Amino acid sequence: MRKTTITTIICVLVILLSTACGDSNGGEEPMYTLGDLLDIAHERRLDIIANRPTHEQLLELTQGREPETIDLTLFVSDNTGQAITASEAIEDVELFFMALRQIYGPYIYFGGDAVFVPVFDEIIAEIATHETILPFQLENILLHALSPIINDNHFMLGSNWLGQNATFFTSTVHFDRDERGFIHRESGRVVAEIEGRNVYDVLRLSMDEQGNIFYSAVIYELGPVGLARRNLSVVFDNGDNLTLPLEQHQPAWRPFNSPSLEWVEDVPVVTSMSMGITVYGQFSVEYAEAFLSLSDEVHNEPIVIVDLRNNHGGDSLLGSRWLYQLTGEIVPLNLTELHRLTYEEMMEQWQISEYHDPRGRDFNSLEVYRYFSRVRVLDNSHIMAHHVQARTIIDSNHLIILLVDSFTRSAPEHFVDMVLGMGNTLVIGQNTFGAVINRGHSPLALPNSGIFLMFGRAVRIFPQGYFAEGVGLAPDIWVHGDSLAAALSLIGNNRDE
């Protein structure tokens, strides 16, 4: 195949993260190279490492937990919707609260007793005003009380998720960046402020399908958004104003397909729309092994595009093994997981240990598992493992371009997190979904009402400013249009003829 060489960086970066060549005045289009983009991505990865939580911050999230005494076998029910007495409803609520307090991973993260005790007192007081109550009424009471507290897209209460989702709004008006700050490309005017917002949060490094690089406005809102348009007021350093219109971003849904490899313009494109589960949510070892095998097929390629758009979840360790088979490196996560189970208990839960490894490596090793998962085990109020020390970025001999969108949810977000700790990589597309703070658990049911529950024991802690539940992980480059077309254009534009 025809190999791609990264072109020599022809810009002199006058300040950190600056990528513009020339003056960017009067609509002049500056030149950006792949090397520039990788430099910016590298600086971002250094910043992620620098903002990882300290050992003391992690300890704060372990304080005040009761020993686990709850009997989970109590969480079964044969109620199919019949009314129950107020006292039976209160029994359910008290059992629910005990489970949250003892085993729900983010309990302390979301405020602990100081937040949850008053809320459950109010729930019980409201129930006490009824003689009988229907399960759907009790579910609505719980949902109304807990939704403002719990933002967890793996927490299911009845038929509802207790998590928020972000809606994004974007503009394709081009800006550039140099030592002066952000410059409106068409007029050459320097941005002084964007009213009511942090300009560095709004203007993101962006790309279109032709591989043209610029900065553009990207904002998001949580919850119902109403109208599909927004306006931003941009103030320039000469006092002039610009009203910048933004349109609601509509992610493209694609039909589900099993893992695949195709060659597009001499570039291997690995596509995976799940991390080992079928479209019906059932785990498939066949799917998992098919995805793992593709890493060996592209092992000798200098460039690999990995398409995780519309990837709806599965086993998070699958991505760890895929990267290990591709690079020969154990790529750690940037997040830290706090968990109350022992390593041995967690090992029993991972389906990944059942997979065939194409290279014959032993992935049942406890030490390898610890590196892959970056789990810190909790025992009551103590972290029973040393917090991982500061590390360097993992080098990659491959140029890995990872495609993501707002349908990239849960387990594939771990893959994104690992790639954001690697050199010679770019994550392009749109923000991921944001379903990582916790993970799923075996379903439970409140015994009297039969209300369905699902929530996990772990809590994932992220570097400051790096991730928010429902907002997701930001790409290195926001793409306006189709991310695969943009990636291929970027590679084509940087071929050394």
C-alpha positions as CSV (number, residue, x, y, z in Angstrom):
1,M,0.0,0.0,0.0
2,R,0.9,3.6,-0.3
3,K,2.3,4.9,2.9
4,T,1.6,8.4,4.3
5,T,4.2,10.6,5.6
6,I,3.3,13.5,8.0
7,T,4.4,16.7,6.4
8,T,6.9,18.9,8.0
9,I,5.4,21.5,10.3
10,I,5.8,24.8,8.4
11,C,4.4,27.1,11.1
12,V,6.3,28.6,13.9
13,L,4.0,28.3,16.9
14,V,4.3,31.7,18.6
15,I,2.3,30.6,21.7
16,L,1.1,27.4,23.1
17,L,-1.7,25.8,21.1
18,S,-1.3,28.4,18.2
19,T,-1.8,26.9,14.8
20,A,-2.2,29.8,12.4
21,C,0.4,30.7,9.8
22,G,0.3,34.2,8.3
23,D,-1.7,37.1,9.6
24,S,-5.2,35.6,9.1
25,N,-6.4,39.0,7.8
26,G,-9.1,39.8,5.3
27,G,-10.2,36.2,4.7
28,E,-6.8,34.8,4.1
29,E,-6.8,31.1,4.7
30,P,-3.9,30.0,6.9
31,M,-2.2,26.7,6.3
32,Y,-2.6,24.0,9.0
33,T,-0.7,20.7,8.8
34,L,-1.3,17.3,10.4
35,G,1.8,18.0,12.5
36,D,0.2,21.1,13.9
37,L,-2.9,19.2,14.9
38,L,-0.9,16.5,16.5
39,D,1.1,19.1,18.5
40,I,-2.2,20.6,19.7
41,A,-3.5,17.1,20.7
42,H,-0.2,16.4,22.5
43,E,-0.5,19.5,24.6
44,R,-4.1,18.6,25.4
45,R,-3.0,15.2,26.7
46,L,-0.3,16.8,28.9
47,D,-3.0,19.0,30.3
48,I,-5.3,16.0,31.0
49,I,-2.5,14.3,33.0
50,A,-1.7,17.5,34.9
51,N,-5.4,17.8,36.1
52,R,-5.9,14.2,37.3
53,P,-7.4,14.0,40.8
54,T,-5.0,13.8,43.7
55,H,-5.0,10.9,46.2
56,E,-6.6,13.2,48.8
57,Q,-9.4,14.1,46.5
58,L,-10.1,10.4,45.9
59,L,-10.1,9.8,49.6
60,E,-12.8,12.4,50.1
61,L,-15.1,10.3,47.9
62,T,-14.7,7.3,50.2
63,Q,-15.7,8.8,53.5
64,G,-18.8,8.0,55.4
65,R,-19.8,4.8,53.8
66,E,-21.5,2.2,55.9
67,P,-20.3,-1.4,55.8
68,E,-22.3,-3.4,53.3
69,T,-24.9,-5.4,55.2
70,I,-27.8,-5.3,52.7
71,D,-29.3,-8.5,51.4
72,L,-29.8,-8.1,47.7
73,T,-31.9,-11.2,47.5
74,L,-34.7,-9.1,49.0
75,F,-35.0,-7.2,45.7
76,V,-37.5,-9.4,44.0
77,S,-41.2,-8.9,43.4
78,D,-44.3,-10.3,41.8
79,N,-46.2,-7.1,41.8
80,T,-47.5,-6.3,38.3
81,G,-48.9,-2.9,39.0
82,Q,-51.3,-3.3,41.9
83,A,-51.7,-0.7,44.6
84,I,-49.8,-1.1,47.9
85,T,-50.3,0.5,51.3
86,A,-48.4,3.5,52.4
87,S,-46.5,1.4,54.9
88,E,-45.5,-1.0,52.2
89,A,-44.3,1.9,50.0
90,I,-42.3,3.3,52.9
91,E,-40.7,-0.2,53.4
92,D,-39.6,-0.1,49.7
93,V,-38.2,3.4,50.0
94,E,-36.3,2.6,53.1
95,L,-34.8,-0.5,51.5
96,F,-34.0,1.6,48.4
97,F,-32.2,4.2,50.5
98,M,-30.2,1.5,52.3
99,A,-29.0,0.1,49.0
100,L,-28.0,3.6,47.7
101,R,-26.2,4.4,50.9
102,Q,-24.3,1.1,51.1
103,I,-23.6,0.1,47.5
104,Y,-24.3,2.9,45.0
105,G,-20.9,4.0,43.8
106,P,-21.4,7.8,43.3
107,Y,-23.4,8.1,46.6
108,I,-20.7,10.3,48.2
109,Y,-20.0,12.0,44.8
110,F,-23.6,13.3,44.6
111,G,-23.5,14.6,48.2
112,G,-23.8,11.6,50.5
113,D,-26.0,11.8,53.6
114,A,-26.1,15.5,53.7
115,V,-28.0,15.5,50.4
116,F,-29.9,12.2,50.4
117,V,-31.2,12.0,53.9
118,P,-33.4,15.1,53.7
119,V,-34.7,14.1,50.3
120,F,-35.7,10.6,51.5
121,D,-37.3,12.2,54.6
122,E,-39.4,14.3,52.2
123,I,-40.3,11.2,50.1
124,I,-41.5,9.3,53.1
125,A,-43.5,12.3,54.4
126,E,-45.2,12.6,51.0
127,I,-46.0,8.9,50.9
128,A,-47.5,9.1,54.4
129,T,-50.2,11.4,53.1
130,H,-51.7,8.4,51.1
131,E,-53.5,5.4,52.4
132,T,-52.6,3.4,49.3
133,I,-50.4,4.2,46.3
134,L,-49.9,2.7,42.9
135,P,-46.4,1.7,41.8
136,F,-46.3,4.2,39.0
137,Q,-47.2,7.0,41.5
138,L,-44.4,5.9,43.8
139,E,-42.0,5.8,40.9
140,N,-43.0,9.3,39.9
141,I,-42.4,10.5,43.5
142,L,-38.9,8.9,43.5
143,L,-38.1,10.2,40.0
144,H,-39.1,13.8,40.9
145,A,-37.1,13.8,44.1
146,L,-33.9,12.1,42.8
147,S,-33.6,13.5,39.2
148,P,-32.2,16.9,40.5
149,I,-29.5,15.0,42.6
150,I,-28.4,12.0,40.5
151,N,-26.9,12.6,37.0
152,D,-26.0,9.0,36.0
153,N,-26.8,7.6,32.6
154,H,-26.4,4.1,33.9
155,F,-29.0,4.5,36.7
156,M,-32.4,3.2,35.8
157,L,-35.5,3.8,37.9
158,G,-38.5,2.2,36.5
159,S,-38.4,3.0,32.8
160,N,-36.4,6.2,33.2
161,W,-32.7,7.0,33.2
162,L,-31.5,9.4,36.0
163,G,-29.1,11.2,33.7
164,Q,-29.0,14.4,31.6
165,N,-28.2,14.7,27.9
166,A,-26.6,17.6,26.2
167,T,-27.8,19.2,23.0
168,F,-25.1,20.9,20.9
169,F,-25.4,24.1,18.8
170,T,-22.7,25.0,16.2
171,S,-21.7,27.6,13.7
172,T,-19.5,27.2,10.6
173,V,-18.2,30.7,10.7
174,H,-14.4,30.5,10.6
175,F,-12.0,31.8,13.2
176,D,-8.3,31.4,13.6
177,R,-5.9,31.6,16.6
178,D,-2.5,33.2,17.1
179,E,-0.7,35.1,19.8
180,R,-3.4,37.8,19.8
181,G,-6.2,35.2,20.6
182,F,-9.0,34.3,18.2
183,I,-9.4,36.1,14.9
184,H,-12.5,36.3,12.8
185,R,-11.2,35.0,9.5
186,E,-13.3,37.0,7.1
187,S,-12.6,40.4,8.7
188,G,-9.3,39.8,10.5
189,R,-10.7,41.3,13.7
190,V,-9.6,40.0,17.1
191,V,-12.2,38.6,19.4
192,A,-12.3,40.4,22.8
193,E,-15.2,38.5,24.3
194,I,-18.2,36.4,23.7
195,E,-20.9,37.8,26.0
196,G,-21.8,35.6,28.9
197,R,-19.3,32.8,27.9
198,N,-15.7,31.9,28.1
199,V,-14.3,32.3,24.6
200,Y,-11.9,29.4,25.1
201,D,-14.8,27.1,25.9
202,V,-16.8,28.2,22.9
203,L,-14.3,28.3,20.0
204,R,-13.1,24.8,19.2
205,L,-10.6,23.5,16.8
206,S,-12.8,22.3,13.9
207,M,-12.7,20.7,10.4
208,D,-15.0,20.2,7.4
209,E,-15.3,17.2,5.1
210,Q,-12.6,18.7,2.8
211,G,-10.1,18.7,5.7
212,N,-10.1,22.5,6.0
213,I,-9.1,23.5,9.6
214,F,-10.5,26.4,11.5
215,Y,-12.0,27.3,14.9
216,S,-15.7,27.4,15.2
217,A,-18.3,28.1,17.9
218,V,-19.7,25.0,19.7
219,I,-22.0,25.3,22.7
220,Y,-24.3,22.9,24.5
221,E,-27.3,23.0,26.8
222,L,-28.6,20.3,29.2
223,G,-32.3,19.3,29.3
224,P,-35.1,20.4,27.0
225,V,-33.9,23.1,24.6
226,G,-36.9,24.3,22.6
227,L,-35.9,26.2,19.5
228,A,-33.2,24.8,17.3
229,R,-31.3,28.0,17.0
230,R,-29.1,30.1,19.3
231,N,-27.3,33.4,18.8
232,L,-24.0,34.5,20.4
233,S,-22.8,38.1,20.7
234,V,-19.2,38.4,19.7
235,V,-17.4,41.6,20.7
236,F,-14.2,42.5,18.9
237,D,-11.2,44.4,20.3
238,N,-12.2,47.6,18.3
239,G,-15.7,47.6,20.0
240,D,-17.6,46.2,17.0
241,N,-20.1,43.4,17.5
242,L,-21.1,40.3,15.5
243,T,-24.2,38.3,16.1
244,L,-23.2,34.7,15.5
245,P,-26.1,32.3,14.6
246,L,-25.8,28.7,15.7
247,E,-27.9,25.7,14.6
248,Q,-28.7,22.6,16.6
249,H,-26.4,19.8,15.7
250,Q,-28.3,16.7,14.6
251,P,-26.1,13.5,14.9
252,A,-26.6,10.9,12.1
253,W,-27.9,7.6,13.2
254,R,-26.6,4.5,11.2
255,P,-28.0,1.0,11.1
256,F,-26.2,-1.5,13.2
257,N,-23.5,-3.7,11.7
258,S,-21.0,-6.2,13.1
259,P,-17.3,-5.2,13.4
260,S,-15.7,-4.7,10.0
261,L,-12.5,-3.7,8.2
262,E,-12.5,-1.9,4.8
263,W,-9.8,-0.1,2.9
264,V,-10.7,3.4,1.8
265,E,-8.2,5.3,-0.4
266,D,-5.5,2.9,0.8
267,V,-6.3,3.6,4.5
268,P,-7.7,0.8,6.8
269,V,-11.0,1.8,8.5
270,V,-12.0,-0.4,11.4
271,T,-15.6,0.0,12.3
272,S,-17.2,-1.2,15.5
273,M,-20.8,-0.3,16.6
274,S,-20.6,-2.2,19.8
275,M,-18.1,-3.4,22.4
276,G,-19.2,-7.0,22.2
277,I,-23.0,-6.7,22.4
278,T,-25.6,-7.2,19.7
279,V,-28.2,-4.6,18.7
280,Y,-30.6,-6.4,21.1
281,G,-28.3,-5.8,24.1
282,Q,-27.1,-9.4,24.3
283,F,-23.4,-10.1,24.8
284,S,-21.7,-11.8,21.9
285,V,-18.2,-13.4,22.3
286,E,-18.3,-13.7,18.5
287,Y,-18.6,-10.0,18.1
288,A,-15.9,-9.3,20.7
289,E,-13.5,-11.7,19.1
290,A,-14.2,-10.3,15.6
291,F,-13.3,-6.8,16.8
292,L,-10.2,-8.0,18.5
293,S,-9.0,-9.8,15.4
294,L,-9.1,-6.6,13.4
295,S,-6.3,-5.1,15.5
296,D,-3.9,-7.9,14.2
297,E,-5.0,-7.2,10.6
298,V,-3.9,-3.6,10.8
299,H,-0.9,-4.1,13.0
300,N,1.6,-3.2,10.4
301,E,-0.2,-0.2,8.9
302,P,1.2,3.3,9.6
303,I,-2.3,4.8,9.7
304,V,-5.5,3.3,11.2
305,I,-8.9,4.9,11.3
306,V,-11.1,3.5,14.1
307,D,-14.8,4.4,13.7
308,L,-16.7,4.2,17.0
309,R,-19.6,6.3,15.9
310,N,-23.0,4.9,16.9
311,N,-21.2,2.4,19.2
312,H,-23.7,1.7,21.9
313,G,-21.7,-0.1,24.6
314,G,-20.6,-3.4,25.9
315,D,-17.5,-4.5,27.7
316,S,-15.1,-1.6,28.4
317,L,-12.0,-3.9,28.7
318,L,-12.4,-4.9,25.1
319,G,-11.0,-1.6,24.0
320,S,-8.0,-2.0,26.3
321,R,-7.2,-5.3,24.8
322,W,-7.7,-4.0,21.2
323,L,-5.1,-1.2,21.8
324,Y,-2.7,-3.6,23.5
325,Q,-2.8,-6.0,20.5
326,L,-2.3,-3.1,18.1
327,T,0.5,-1.3,19.9
328,G,2.0,-3.8,22.3
329,E,1.4,-1.2,25.1
330,I,-0.9,-1.4,28.0
331,V,-2.7,1.9,27.6
332,P,-4.0,3.2,31.0
333,L,-7.2,5.2,31.4
334,N,-7.2,8.8,32.4
335,L,-10.2,8.2,34.6
336,T,-9.9,6.5,38.0
337,E,-12.5,4.0,39.1
338,L,-13.4,3.6,42.8
339,H,-15.0,0.3,43.6
340,R,-15.9,-1.6,46.8
341,L,-15.5,-5.1,45.4
342,T,-12.1,-6.9,45.7
343,Y,-10.0,-7.4,42.6
344,E,-10.8,-11.1,42.7
345,E,-14.6,-10.4,42.8
346,M,-14.4,-8.0,39.9
347,M,-12.3,-10.5,37.9
348,E,-15.2,-13.0,38.2
349,Q,-17.6,-10.4,36.7
350,W,-15.5,-9.6,33.5
351,Q,-16.6,-11.5,30.4
352,I,-13.4,-10.4,28.7
353,S,-11.5,-13.2,30.5
354,E,-13.4,-15.7,28.3
355,Y,-12.2,-14.3,25.0
356,H,-9.7,-16.1,22.8
357,D,-6.6,-14.0,22.4
358,P,-5.3,-14.1,18.8
359,R,-1.7,-13.7,20.1
360,G,-1.9,-16.1,22.9
361,R,-1.3,-13.6,25.7
362,D,-2.6,-14.4,29.2
363,F,-5.1,-11.8,30.0
364,N,-6.3,-13.5,33.2
365,S,-3.3,-12.1,35.0
366,L,-4.4,-10.0,37.9
367,E,-1.7,-7.5,37.4
368,V,-2.5,-7.0,33.8
369,Y,-6.2,-6.6,34.8
370,R,-5.2,-3.9,37.3
371,Y,-3.4,-2.0,34.6
372,F,-6.2,-2.3,32.1
373,S,-9.0,-1.3,34.4
374,R,-7.3,1.4,36.6
375,V,-9.6,0.4,39.4
376,R,-8.9,1.6,43.0
377,V,-10.6,-0.8,45.4
378,L,-12.5,0.6,48.3
379,D,-12.9,-1.2,51.6
380,N,-15.2,0.9,53.8
381,S,-13.5,4.3,53.9
382,H,-10.0,3.3,52.6
383,I,-8.5,3.0,49.2
384,M,-6.7,-0.3,49.3
385,A,-4.3,0.5,46.6
386,H,-1.8,3.2,45.8
387,H,-3.0,6.0,43.6
388,V,-1.4,5.7,40.2
389,Q,1.5,8.1,40.0
390,A,1.8,10.7,37.3
391,R,2.7,9.1,34.0
392,T,3.9,10.1,30.5
393,I,1.9,9.8,27.4
394,I,1.9,6.4,25.8
395,D,3.7,6.5,22.4
396,S,2.2,4.9,19.3
397,N,4.0,4.0,16.2
398,H,0.6,4.1,14.4
399,L,-1.2,7.3,13.5
400,I,-4.6,6.5,15.0
401,I,-7.6,8.6,14.0
402,L,-10.6,7.9,16.1
403,L,-14.1,8.8,14.9
404,V,-16.7,9.5,17.6
405,D,-20.2,11.1,17.9
406,S,-22.9,11.6,20.4
407,F,-24.1,8.0,20.0
408,T,-20.7,6.8,21.2
409,R,-21.8,5.7,24.6
410,S,-20.5,3.9,27.7
411,A,-17.8,1.2,27.0
412,P,-16.5,2.9,23.8
413,E,-16.0,6.1,25.8
414,H,-13.3,4.1,27.7
415,F,-11.6,3.5,24.4
416,V,-11.8,7.3,23.7
417,D,-10.4,8.0,27.2
418,M,-7.4,5.7,26.5
419,V,-6.7,7.2,23.1
420,L,-6.7,10.7,24.8
421,G,-3.7,9.4,26.7
422,M,-1.7,8.4,23.6
423,G,0.7,10.2,21.4
424,N,0.3,10.3,17.6
425,T,-3.5,10.1,17.9
426,L,-6.4,12.4,17.0
427,V,-10.0,12.0,18.2
428,I,-12.3,13.7,15.6
429,G,-16.1,14.1,15.3
430,Q,-18.4,15.4,18.1
431,N,-18.7,14.9,21.8
432,T,-19.4,11.4,23.0
433,F,-22.7,10.7,24.8
434,G,-21.4,10.8,28.4
435,A,-22.4,7.6,30.2
436,V,-19.3,6.8,32.2
437,I,-19.6,8.0,35.8
438,N,-21.0,4.6,36.8
439,R,-21.6,1.3,35.1
440,G,-24.6,-1.0,34.9
441,H,-25.5,-3.6,37.5
442,S,-27.7,-6.6,37.7
443,P,-31.4,-5.5,37.8
444,L,-33.2,-5.2,41.1
445,A,-36.9,-4.8,42.0
446,L,-38.4,-3.2,45.1
447,P,-40.3,-6.0,46.8
448,N,-43.7,-4.5,47.4
449,S,-44.1,-2.2,44.5
450,G,-42.1,-4.1,41.9
451,I,-40.3,-0.9,40.7
452,F,-37.3,-1.7,38.5
453,L,-33.9,-0.5,39.6
454,M,-30.4,-0.7,38.1
455,F,-27.4,1.1,39.5
456,G,-23.7,0.1,39.9
457,R,-21.2,0.0,42.7
458,A,-18.4,2.0,41.0
459,V,-17.8,5.7,40.5
460,R,-15.4,7.0,37.9
461,I,-13.4,10.2,38.7
462,F,-12.0,12.3,35.9
463,P,-9.3,15.0,35.5
464,Q,-10.7,18.4,36.1
465,G,-12.7,19.9,33.2
466,Y,-12.2,16.7,31.1
467,F,-15.6,15.0,31.3
468,A,-19.2,15.6,32.4
469,E,-21.9,13.0,32.5
470,G,-24.3,13.7,29.6
471,V,-21.8,16.0,27.9
472,G,-19.2,13.4,27.2
473,L,-15.6,13.6,26.0
474,A,-14.8,16.3,23.6
475,P,-12.9,15.4,20.4
476,D,-9.6,17.0,19.5
477,I,-11.2,18.3,16.4
478,W,-15.0,19.0,16.0
479,V,-16.2,17.9,12.6
480,H,-18.9,19.7,10.6
481,G,-20.2,17.0,8.3
482,D,-19.1,13.4,8.0
483,S,-16.1,12.5,10.2
484,L,-14.8,9.7,7.9
485,A,-14.8,12.0,4.9
486,A,-13.0,14.6,7.0
487,A,-10.4,12.1,8.2
488,L,-9.7,10.9,4.7
489,S,-9.4,14.4,3.4
490,L,-7.0,15.3,6.2
491,I,-4.8,12.3,5.4
492,G,-5.0,13.1,1.6
493,N,-4.1,16.8,2.2
494,N,-1.0,15.8,4.1
495,R,0.4,13.1,1.8
496,D,4.0,13.6,0.9
497,E,3.9,13.5,-2.9
